[in-house]
Amino acid sequence: MRNLLRQKSIFVLCGSGGVGKTTLSAALALMGAMEGKKSLVLTVDPARRLAQAMGIRRLEDRVRPIPASAFAEAGLHPAGSLSAVMLDTRRTFDKLIEKTASSPDISARVLANPIYDHMAGFMAGSHEYMAMEKLLEFFQSGEYELLVLDTPPTRHALNFLDAPKRMLDFLDDSVFKWFIKPSMSLGRFPLRMFEKGVEFHLGLLERFTGIRILGDLAEFFGNFSGMYKGFKERAAQVRDILGSDDAAFVLVAAPNRGDIWENRYFCQRLLEEKMPLAYVIFNRLRMLDRDSEARRDNASVDELRSLLECKETNKPLDTEDLQQLLEKLRINFQRYRHLAEMDNDCIQILEKQLPADLPTVRVPLMGEHVHSMQSLHQLGQHLVSNGAGRSNKEHGHTERGNC
């Protein structure tokens, strides 16, 4: 992973929702900054504590450089820089309309159209398309040496690949032909422009709601028809960039048996689409190291007493109570080990489905939420460590794991 950070300029972290993509994206961008790169993380709906961890009050739709004080407080001295920006789908969509419209007048009419107002926020695929549009914008600017994209949360991970195509299909010329008769000239929007079946149903809806649906639809599709080519060209540009040697896809997976086949299918789709799948991160794994098991086997009442003794009051600790507590701790440890073995079994099942030469890294479940630059850096260290990977997967152990 450290070598990839030095070689690549784009990382796309993808996977199911709730597996930690946003935090890992920030950690990876931080490690890029530590390697000397001018890094930018593009994130979606980040938790407030993540923004605070990076030393800023909140993330928004403008680039926010991470202040030097945030690094200094964590004792970090990056050779590069780190910035963050949150994706705003609507504002990105608006800017794309302005770029692709044939004139400022056409752009203003589309942006003011009620149909566009609803479509921009709710149309299937718009969020994913705009994430890639934002990525293209920053890549073409040449301002940053490393871009890390946190893909939007979706019910199924492969929606990120399919959604932009669905949106372009919706805006395809065939849709215009379905709504509007080719024989009618652009600029006039009477009811006779629409096919009879569409005219009847939309006419009823307009009568009951009082909303000018027919005219708005005709005007929107009429004005937008000239922009479709621009949308399609920019989507093709993004696809070319993501399939190039500049980019690397990273799949983030959690030890959830329900997601095993989805992650396997997503890997297959990336390879079929000729996208550069470079790494798999297994995140939030419950792991044990060999020293932890040795401490459990050799634990004694005296050791427990030394850990729990209250020096302020010198209150004596009853040996029998300590013995009961020690037994409870051993039972709890056994249960934790069972969970760790379940996580390991789950990951091994997925690993067997992956290409043999695809590298993986295992990131342990952290003891607390990432709430500071220091803990974000600690997470990043797990990503770039040479000690984690497939070679250490036996029996639920890892040299880098924690108890």
C-alpha positions as CSV (number, residue, x, y, z in Angstrom):
1,M,0.0,0.0,0.0
2,R,2.9,2.4,0.8
3,N,4.3,1.8,-2.8
4,L,0.8,2.4,-4.3
5,L,0.6,5.7,-2.4
6,R,3.8,6.7,-4.1
7,Q,2.9,5.5,-7.6
8,K,-0.8,6.4,-7.9
9,S,-2.6,9.8,-8.0
10,I,-6.2,8.5,-7.5
11,F,-7.7,6.0,-5.0
12,V,-11.3,5.0,-5.1
13,L,-12.5,3.3,-2.0
14,C,-15.7,1.3,-2.6
15,G,-17.7,-1.3,-0.8
16,S,-21.1,-1.7,1.0
17,G,-22.4,0.9,3.4
18,G,-21.2,0.9,7.0
19,V,-17.8,-0.7,6.5
20,G,-15.7,2.3,7.4
21,K,-14.9,3.7,3.9
22,T,-15.1,7.3,4.9
23,T,-12.7,7.0,7.8
24,L,-10.3,4.8,5.8
25,S,-10.4,7.3,3.0
26,A,-9.3,10.1,5.3
27,A,-6.6,7.8,6.8
28,L,-5.2,6.9,3.4
29,A,-5.1,10.6,2.3
30,L,-3.3,11.4,5.6
31,M,-0.7,8.7,4.8
32,G,-0.3,10.2,1.4
33,A,0.5,13.5,3.0
34,M,3.0,11.9,5.3
35,E,4.7,10.5,2.1
36,G,5.1,14.0,0.8
37,K,2.1,14.4,-1.5
38,K,-0.4,17.2,-1.7
39,S,-3.5,15.1,-0.8
40,L,-7.2,15.7,-1.0
41,V,-9.9,13.4,0.3
42,L,-13.4,13.7,-1.3
43,T,-15.9,12.4,1.2
44,V,-19.6,11.8,1.4
45,D,-21.7,12.5,4.5
46,P,-18.8,12.3,7.0
47,A,-19.4,11.9,10.7
48,R,-18.9,15.2,12.6
49,R,-16.2,13.5,14.7
50,L,-14.2,12.8,11.6
51,A,-14.0,16.5,10.7
52,Q,-13.0,17.2,14.3
53,A,-10.3,14.5,14.1
54,M,-8.8,16.4,11.2
55,G,-8.8,19.7,13.1
56,I,-11.8,21.4,11.4
57,R,-15.2,22.1,12.7
58,R,-17.1,20.6,9.8
59,L,-16.7,19.6,6.2
60,E,-18.4,21.4,3.4
61,D,-18.5,21.8,-0.4
62,R,-15.3,23.7,-0.6
63,V,-11.8,22.5,0.0
64,R,-10.7,22.9,3.6
65,P,-6.9,22.6,4.3
66,I,-6.1,20.7,7.5
67,P,-4.4,23.2,9.8
68,A,-0.8,22.7,10.8
69,S,-1.9,22.9,14.5
70,A,-3.9,19.6,14.1
71,F,-0.7,17.8,13.0
72,A,1.4,19.4,15.7
73,E,-0.9,18.4,18.4
74,A,-0.6,14.8,17.2
75,G,3.1,15.0,17.0
76,L,3.0,14.5,13.2
77,H,5.2,16.2,10.7
78,P,3.9,15.5,7.2
79,A,6.2,16.1,4.2
80,G,3.1,17.0,2.2
81,S,-0.3,18.5,2.9
82,L,-3.8,17.3,3.5
83,S,-7.2,18.9,2.5
84,A,-10.7,17.6,2.6
85,V,-14.0,18.4,0.8
86,M,-17.5,17.1,1.1
87,L,-19.5,16.3,-2.0
88,D,-22.6,18.4,-2.5
89,T,-24.5,16.6,-5.3
90,R,-26.8,19.6,-6.1
91,R,-24.1,22.2,-6.4
92,T,-21.9,19.9,-8.5
93,F,-24.9,19.1,-10.8
94,D,-25.6,22.9,-11.2
95,K,-21.9,23.5,-12.2
96,L,-22.1,20.7,-14.7
97,I,-25.2,22.2,-16.3
98,E,-23.4,25.6,-16.5
99,K,-20.4,23.9,-18.2
100,T,-22.3,21.9,-20.8
101,A,-25.1,24.3,-21.7
102,S,-24.8,26.0,-25.1
103,S,-25.4,29.4,-23.6
104,P,-25.9,31.1,-20.2
105,D,-29.6,31.6,-21.1
106,I,-30.1,27.9,-21.6
107,S,-28.3,27.1,-18.4
108,A,-30.4,29.6,-16.4
109,R,-33.6,28.1,-17.9
110,V,-32.6,24.5,-17.0
111,L,-31.6,25.5,-13.5
112,A,-34.9,27.3,-12.9
113,N,-37.0,24.4,-14.2
114,P,-39.0,22.6,-11.5
115,I,-38.4,19.3,-13.2
116,Y,-34.6,19.8,-12.9
117,D,-35.1,20.8,-9.2
118,H,-36.6,17.4,-8.4
119,M,-34.3,15.4,-10.7
120,A,-31.0,16.8,-9.5
121,G,-31.6,15.5,-5.9
122,F,-33.6,12.3,-6.5
123,M,-32.8,10.8,-9.9
124,A,-31.2,7.4,-9.6
125,G,-27.4,7.6,-10.1
126,S,-27.1,11.3,-9.7
127,H,-25.1,11.1,-6.5
128,E,-22.6,8.6,-7.9
129,Y,-22.3,10.5,-11.2
130,M,-21.6,13.8,-9.4
131,A,-19.0,12.1,-7.2
132,M,-17.1,11.1,-10.4
133,E,-17.7,14.6,-11.9
134,K,-16.1,16.2,-8.9
135,L,-13.2,13.7,-9.1
136,L,-12.7,14.7,-12.8
137,E,-12.8,18.4,-11.9
138,F,-10.0,18.1,-9.3
139,F,-7.9,15.7,-11.5
140,Q,-8.0,18.1,-14.5
141,S,-7.0,21.0,-12.3
142,G,-3.7,19.4,-11.5
143,E,-3.6,21.0,-8.1
144,Y,-3.4,17.8,-6.1
145,E,-0.9,14.9,-6.3
146,L,-3.2,12.4,-4.6
147,L,-7.1,12.2,-4.7
148,V,-8.9,9.8,-2.5
149,L,-12.6,9.3,-3.3
150,D,-14.9,7.9,-0.7
151,T,-17.7,6.5,-2.8
152,P,-21.4,7.2,-1.8
153,P,-23.0,4.7,0.5
154,T,-25.3,2.4,-1.5
155,R,-27.3,-0.7,-0.6
156,H,-25.2,-2.7,-3.1
157,A,-21.5,-1.7,-3.7
158,L,-21.7,-2.2,-7.5
159,N,-24.3,0.6,-7.8
160,F,-21.3,2.9,-8.0
161,L,-20.4,1.4,-11.4
162,D,-24.0,1.1,-12.7
163,A,-25.6,4.3,-11.5
164,P,-23.9,6.8,-13.9
165,K,-24.9,4.6,-16.8
166,R,-28.5,4.5,-15.5
167,M,-28.6,8.3,-15.3
168,L,-27.2,8.7,-18.8
169,D,-29.7,6.2,-20.1
170,F,-32.5,8.3,-18.6
171,L,-31.2,11.4,-20.3
172,D,-30.7,9.6,-23.6
173,D,-32.3,10.8,-26.8
174,S,-34.8,7.9,-26.8
175,V,-36.4,9.5,-23.7
176,F,-36.9,12.7,-25.6
177,K,-38.5,10.8,-28.4
178,W,-40.8,9.1,-25.9
179,F,-42.0,12.3,-24.4
180,I,-42.0,14.6,-27.4
181,K,-43.0,14.0,-31.0
182,P,-40.0,14.5,-33.4
183,S,-42.2,16.5,-35.8
184,M,-42.7,19.3,-33.3
185,S,-40.2,22.2,-33.2
186,L,-38.2,23.1,-30.2
187,G,-39.4,26.0,-28.2
188,R,-43.2,25.5,-28.4
189,F,-44.7,23.2,-25.7
190,P,-48.5,22.7,-26.3
191,L,-50.2,19.5,-25.3
192,R,-50.2,18.1,-28.8
193,M,-46.4,17.7,-28.6
194,F,-46.9,14.7,-26.4
195,E,-48.0,11.2,-27.4
196,K,-51.7,10.6,-26.7
197,G,-51.2,8.2,-23.8
198,V,-48.7,10.4,-22.0
199,E,-50.8,13.5,-22.7
200,F,-53.9,12.0,-21.1
201,H,-52.3,10.8,-17.8
202,L,-50.1,13.9,-17.4
203,G,-53.1,16.1,-18.3
204,L,-55.1,14.6,-15.4
205,L,-52.2,15.0,-13.0
206,E,-51.8,18.7,-14.0
207,R,-55.5,19.3,-13.6
208,F,-55.6,17.9,-10.1
209,T,-52.3,19.4,-8.8
210,G,-52.3,22.7,-10.7
211,I,-48.7,22.1,-11.6
212,R,-47.5,22.9,-15.1
213,I,-46.1,19.4,-15.6
214,L,-46.4,19.1,-19.4
215,G,-44.9,22.4,-20.2
216,D,-42.1,22.0,-17.6
217,L,-41.2,18.5,-19.0
218,A,-41.2,19.7,-22.6
219,E,-39.1,22.7,-21.8
220,F,-36.6,20.7,-19.6
221,F,-36.1,18.0,-22.2
222,G,-35.9,20.5,-25.0
223,N,-33.3,22.6,-23.3
224,F,-31.3,19.6,-22.0
225,S,-31.1,17.8,-25.3
226,G,-28.0,19.8,-26.4
227,M,-26.2,19.0,-23.1
228,Y,-26.5,15.2,-23.3
229,K,-23.4,14.9,-25.5
230,G,-21.3,16.9,-22.9
231,F,-22.6,14.7,-20.1
232,K,-21.6,11.6,-22.0
233,E,-18.2,12.9,-22.9
234,R,-17.3,13.8,-19.4
235,A,-18.5,10.4,-18.1
236,A,-16.3,8.8,-20.7
237,Q,-13.3,10.9,-19.5
238,V,-13.9,9.8,-15.9
239,R,-14.0,6.2,-17.0
240,D,-10.8,6.5,-19.0
241,I,-9.0,8.1,-15.9
242,L,-10.3,5.4,-13.5
243,G,-9.1,2.7,-15.9
244,S,-5.7,4.2,-16.3
245,D,-2.4,3.6,-14.5
246,D,-3.0,6.7,-12.4
247,A,-5.9,5.1,-10.5
248,A,-6.3,2.3,-8.0
249,F,-9.6,0.8,-6.7
250,V,-9.6,-0.4,-3.1
251,L,-12.4,-2.6,-1.9
252,V,-13.3,-2.2,1.8
253,A,-15.0,-5.3,3.3
254,A,-16.1,-6.1,6.9
255,P,-16.3,-9.6,8.4
256,N,-20.0,-10.0,7.5
257,R,-21.0,-13.3,5.9
258,G,-24.0,-11.6,4.3
259,D,-21.7,-9.5,2.2
260,I,-19.2,-12.2,1.1
261,W,-20.9,-12.9,-2.3
262,E,-21.6,-9.3,-2.9
263,N,-17.9,-8.4,-2.4
264,R,-16.9,-11.3,-4.6
265,Y,-19.3,-10.1,-7.4
266,F,-18.0,-6.6,-7.0
267,C,-14.4,-7.7,-7.5
268,Q,-15.5,-9.6,-10.6
269,R,-17.3,-6.6,-12.0
270,L,-14.3,-4.4,-11.5
271,L,-12.1,-6.8,-13.3
272,E,-14.6,-7.3,-16.1
273,E,-14.9,-3.5,-16.5
274,K,-11.1,-3.4,-16.7
275,M,-10.9,-1.2,-13.6
276,P,-7.6,-1.4,-11.7
277,L,-8.6,-3.3,-8.5
278,A,-5.4,-3.0,-6.5
279,Y,-6.2,-3.9,-2.9
280,V,-8.7,-5.3,-0.5
281,I,-9.0,-3.9,3.1
282,F,-10.6,-6.1,5.6
283,N,-11.7,-3.6,8.2
284,R,-12.9,-3.8,11.9
285,L,-11.6,-7.3,12.5
286,R,-11.5,-8.7,16.0
287,M,-8.0,-10.1,16.3
288,L,-5.7,-11.6,18.9
289,D,-2.0,-11.7,19.0
290,R,0.0,-14.6,20.5
291,D,1.2,-12.5,23.4
292,S,-2.5,-11.9,24.4
293,E,-3.2,-15.6,24.6
294,A,0.0,-16.2,26.6
295,R,-1.0,-13.5,29.1
296,R,-4.5,-15.1,29.4
297,D,-3.0,-18.6,30.1
298,N,-0.5,-17.2,32.7
299,A,-2.8,-14.6,34.4
300,S,-2.8,-14.8,38.2
301,V,-4.7,-13.2,41.0
302,D,-1.6,-11.3,42.0
303,E,-1.2,-9.8,38.6
304,L,-4.9,-8.8,38.6
305,R,-4.5,-7.3,42.0
306,S,-1.6,-5.1,40.8
307,L,-3.7,-3.9,37.9
308,L,-6.8,-3.0,40.0
309,E,-5.2,-1.9,43.3
310,C,-6.4,1.5,44.4
311,K,-3.3,3.4,45.5
312,E,-5.2,6.5,46.7
313,T,-7.1,4.6,49.5
314,N,-5.0,1.4,49.7
315,K,-8.3,-0.5,50.0
316,P,-7.5,-4.2,50.2
317,L,-8.8,-6.4,47.4
318,D,-10.3,-9.7,48.5
319,T,-8.6,-12.7,47.0
320,E,-11.8,-14.6,46.5
321,D,-13.4,-11.6,44.7
322,L,-10.4,-11.3,42.5
323,Q,-10.5,-15.0,41.7
324,Q,-14.1,-14.7,40.6
325,L,-13.3,-11.6,38.5
326,L,-10.3,-13.4,36.9
327,E,-12.6,-16.3,35.9
328,K,-15.1,-13.9,34.4
329,L,-12.3,-12.2,32.4
330,R,-11.1,-15.6,31.1
331,I,-14.7,-16.4,30.0
332,N,-14.9,-13.0,28.3
333,F,-11.6,-13.6,26.6
334,Q,-12.8,-17.0,25.3
335,R,-15.9,-15.4,23.9
336,Y,-13.8,-12.7,22.2
337,R,-11.5,-15.3,20.8
338,H,-14.5,-17.2,19.4
339,L,-15.7,-13.9,17.7
340,A,-12.1,-13.4,16.3
341,E,-12.1,-16.9,14.9
342,M,-15.5,-16.2,13.2
343,D,-14.2,-13.0,11.7
344,N,-11.1,-14.9,10.4
345,D,-13.2,-17.7,8.9
346,C,-15.4,-15.2,7.2
347,I,-12.4,-13.4,5.7
348,Q,-10.8,-16.6,4.6
349,I,-14.0,-17.6,2.7
350,L,-13.8,-14.3,0.8
351,E,-10.1,-14.5,0.2
352,K,-10.5,-17.9,-1.5
353,Q,-12.9,-16.1,-4.0
354,L,-10.4,-13.4,-4.9
355,P,-7.6,-13.5,-7.4
356,A,-4.5,-15.1,-5.9
357,D,-2.3,-12.2,-6.6
358,L,-4.6,-9.5,-5.2
359,P,-3.0,-8.1,-2.0
360,T,-5.1,-7.7,1.2
361,V,-4.6,-5.9,4.5
362,R,-6.3,-6.6,7.8
363,V,-7.2,-3.7,10.0
364,P,-8.2,-4.5,13.6
365,L,-11.3,-3.2,15.3
366,M,-10.0,-0.1,17.1
367,G,-10.5,0.3,20.8
368,E,-12.3,3.6,20.3
369,H,-13.8,5.8,17.6
370,V,-11.3,7.7,15.5
371,H,-11.6,11.1,17.2
372,S,-8.2,12.7,16.7
373,M,-5.5,13.1,14.1
374,Q,-3.3,10.8,16.2
375,S,-5.9,8.0,16.0
376,L,-6.5,8.6,12.3
377,H,-2.7,8.3,11.8
378,Q,-2.7,5.1,13.9
379,L,-5.4,3.7,11.5
380,G,-3.3,4.8,8.5
381,Q,-0.3,2.9,9.9
382,H,-2.3,-0.3,9.7
383,L,-2.9,0.3,6.0
384,V,0.7,0.9,5.0
385,S,2.3,-1.7,7.4
386,N,4.1,-4.5,5.7
387,G,3.2,-6.9,8.5
388,A,-0.5,-7.3,7.7
389,G,-1.8,-9.4,4.8
390,R,-2.6,-12.9,3.6
391,S,0.6,-14.4,4.9
392,N,-0.5,-13.9,8.5
393,K,-4.1,-15.2,8.4
394,E,-3.7,-18.5,10.0
395,H,-5.6,-19.3,13.2
396,G,-7.0,-15.8,13.6
397,H,-3.5,-14.3,14.5
398,T,-1.8,-11.3,13.1
399,E,1.6,-9.8,14.1
400,R,0.0,-6.3,14.0
401,G,-3.3,-7.2,15.8
402,N,-4.4,-6.0,19.1
403,C,-6.3,-7.7,21.9
